[in-house]
Amino acid sequence: EIVELIDREADMLNRGRNEVSLEGLRKRLCNLFLQFIETPEYNAEAARFQKIPVEILAKVQQNLK
């Protein structure tokens, strides 16, 4: 999903869209990237900073799928 948003931003820039019209898209991209780097599955160091134990978080994520 992050790659899709980056591609969309590049497409909009190539079409000559101004910076203001990209603000919402960039906020979504920043939030998705933040979620990505906070995921211990992709960033082992993130587990040290989580308030919820990784095991419980994994169970919750499984239930949401």
C-alpha positions as CSV (number, residue, x, y, z in Angstrom):
1,E,0.0,0.0,0.0
2,I,2.9,2.3,0.7
3,V,4.3,1.7,-2.7
4,E,0.9,2.5,-4.3
5,L,0.8,5.8,-2.5
6,I,4.3,6.7,-3.6
7,D,3.4,5.8,-7.2
8,R,0.3,7.9,-6.9
9,E,2.3,10.9,-5.6
10,A,4.8,10.5,-8.5
11,D,2.0,10.4,-11.0
12,M,0.4,13.5,-9.6
13,L,3.7,15.4,-9.6
14,N,4.3,14.4,-13.2
15,R,0.9,15.7,-14.1
16,G,1.8,19.1,-12.6
17,R,-0.3,19.0,-9.4
18,N,0.7,21.6,-6.8
19,E,2.2,20.8,-3.4
20,V,-1.0,21.8,-1.6
21,S,-3.0,19.1,-3.3
22,L,-0.6,16.5,-2.2
23,E,-0.8,17.2,1.5
24,G,-3.5,14.6,2.3
25,L,-1.7,11.9,0.3
26,R,1.5,12.7,2.1
27,K,-0.1,12.5,5.5
28,R,-1.5,9.1,4.6
29,L,1.9,8.0,3.4
30,C,3.6,9.2,6.6
31,N,1.1,7.4,8.8
32,L,1.5,4.1,6.9
33,F,5.2,4.4,7.0
34,L,5.1,5.0,10.8
35,Q,2.9,2.0,11.3
36,F,5.3,0.0,9.2
37,I,8.4,0.9,11.2
38,E,6.6,0.3,14.4
39,T,5.8,-3.3,13.4
40,P,8.2,-5.7,15.1
41,E,7.7,-8.2,12.2
42,Y,9.7,-5.7,10.0
43,N,11.7,-3.8,12.6
44,A,13.0,-5.9,15.4
45,E,13.9,-2.8,17.5
46,A,10.3,-1.7,17.5
47,A,9.4,-4.5,20.0
48,R,11.5,-2.8,22.7
49,F,9.4,0.4,22.5
50,Q,5.9,-1.2,22.5
51,K,3.8,-0.9,25.6
52,I,1.8,-4.0,24.6
53,P,3.8,-7.3,24.6
54,V,4.4,-8.6,21.1
55,E,2.6,-11.9,21.8
56,I,-0.7,-10.1,22.7
57,L,-0.3,-7.7,19.8
58,A,0.1,-10.6,17.4
59,K,-3.1,-12.3,18.7
60,V,-5.0,-9.1,18.3
61,Q,-3.7,-8.6,14.7
62,Q,-4.7,-12.2,13.9
63,N,-8.2,-11.6,15.2
64,L,-8.5,-8.5,13.0
65,K,-7.7,-10.4,9.8
